[in-house]
Amino acid sequence: MNLAYFLFLSITVMLTSFIIKSLVVLVKFKLLRDERLEYTSNKNIDEMYDLMNAKEEILIRHHK
């Protein structure tokens, strides 16, 4: 009786820790992915802004 209870308890603890570790890994992966997507979108916005400034500069020089 005591041994069966101990085995059941240890298996439950191992499964619970495995599930928690898996969830932590998934959350870290999602956060890294979101951060990478945000970085690339900000980078694209900066590039578009630079292109707009360059076009504006070319137009100003052309009309002088």
SVG drawing of the C-alpha trace seen along z (x, -y; Angstrom):
<svg xmlns="http://www.w3.org/2000/svg" viewBox="-2 -76 22 78">
<polyline fill="none" stroke="black" stroke-width="0.4" points="0.0,0.0 2.7,-2.4 4.9,-1.6 2.0,-1.9 1.1,-5.3 4.7,-6.4 5.0,-5.3 1.7,-7.0 2.9,-10.2 6.3,-10.2 4.8,-9.5 2.3,-12.4 5.1,-14.7 7.2,-13.8 4.3,-14.3 3.5,-17.6 7.0,-18.9 7.3,-17.7 4.1,-19.6 5.3,-22.7 8.7,-22.6 6.9,-22.1 4.7,-25.1 7.7,-27.2 9.5,-26.2 6.5,-27.0 6.0,-30.4 9.7,-31.3 9.5,-30.3 6.4,-32.4 7.9,-35.4 11.1,-35.1 9.0,-34.8 6.8,-37.8 10.0,-39.8 11.6,-38.8 8.4,-39.7 8.1,-43.1 11.8,-43.8 11.4,-43.0 8.2,-45.1 9.9,-48.0 12.9,-47.6 10.6,-47.6 8.9,-50.8 12.3,-52.4 13.4,-51.4 10.1,-52.8 10.7,-56.1 14.2,-56.3 13.0,-55.7 10.4,-58.4 13.0,-60.9 15.3,-60.0 12.5,-60.5 11.6,-63.8 15.3,-64.9 15.6,-63.9 12.4,-65.8 13.7,-68.9 17.1,-68.8 15.4,-68.2 13.2,-71.3 16.0,-73.6"/>
</svg>
